[in-house]
């Protein structure tokens, strides 16, 4: 099993925009071969 942890620094004031973009990106992320799950944490 591989666990990937990505720390993404979001510029101040752009948190809402980032979360909206991540919502769209989830479809691509979950379609990848071998995908099991993901979570976004603040």
JOVENQUI-V734017 format. One record per residue. PHI is phi in whole degrees, -180 to 180 (none if undefined). PSI is psi as a letter, one per 20 degrees, with the letter a starting at -180 (none if undefined). NEAR is the number of other ideal C-beta (glycine too) atoms within 12 Angstrom. Layout:
phi: [PHI PHI]
psi: [PSI PSI]
near: [NEAR NEAR]
This chain:
phi: [none -119 -112 -110 -120 -121 -99 -115 -86 -100 -64 -53 87 -112 -60 -62 -64 -62 -63 -65 -67 -66 -58 -69 -69 -58 -63 -70 -59 -74 -90 -71 -59 86 -59 -116 -167 -152 -152 -112 -123 -89]
psi: [q p p p p p o o o p q p i j g g g g h g h h g h h h g g g i i q p i p g r r q p q none]
near: [6 7 9 14 9 13 9 16 9 17 10 9 8 14 16 13 14 19 17 14 18 23 15 13 18 18 13 13 21 16 11 14 7 11 14 13 13 19 14 19 10 10]
